[in-house]
Amino acid sequence: MDEEFVTAVEALTGPISRILRQALGFPLPALAGSDLGIELPARGLVDGAVAVIMVQDKCSRAEAFAQ
């Protein structure tokens, strides 16, 4: 990855982070007895949001998930 690519990615982390932080605020239904076909993509969204926060804030998964 060259410097131009890294700069472009860094420019996107702020807006994406804000969007994903908002997404983390939506309650996810409990997995017990529900349709996993619906739940698994939602879990992927949460995992993605946490990963973006971890990169942007340079923090652990637990710290990112708590935000």
N, C-alpha and C positions, 0 to 999 in steps of 0.2 A: 504494500500500500504506500503510495507516494504522499507527499505533504498536502497536495491539492485534495486528494480523496479524504484524508483525515480531517482537513478543515471543513469540507462539505458535510461530513458526517457529524462533526461537532456542532455545526450550525443547525442541524436538524434535531439534535438531542433535546434542546429546550422545549420547542413546540410539541414534540412527540411525548416528552416526559409529562408535560401538563395534561395532555389528552389522556394518557394512560393512568395518571394519578386520579383523574376524575373517574375513569372506568373502574378503578379499584374501589371506589366509593359505592358502587352498585352492589347490592346483596346478591350472592349466588345461592340458588336453592341447594338444600342438602342433597348429597349424592345418594343417600340410602333410599332405595325404592324408586328412584327417578330414572329417566331415560338418559343413559350415558352418552348417547349420540348427540345430545344437546349440551351436556355438561362438559365433555372433554374439550371442545373448542373454546368454551369460556375459560377453562383452566389454562389453556394455552395463552389466552389473552392476558390473564393475570401473570403468568410466568414471564411473558414478554415485557409487561409493564415493570415488573420487579427487576428484570435484567437491565432495562434502560435506566432505571433509577440507580441501580448499583454502579453502572458505568459513569453516569453523570455526577453522582455524589461521591463516588469512590468509597462505597460503604459495603458492609456485609449484606447477605440476603435477608437476615433477620432485621437489620436496620432499615433496609429498603422496604420490606413488607410492612413495617410499623408506620411508615410515613403515609 
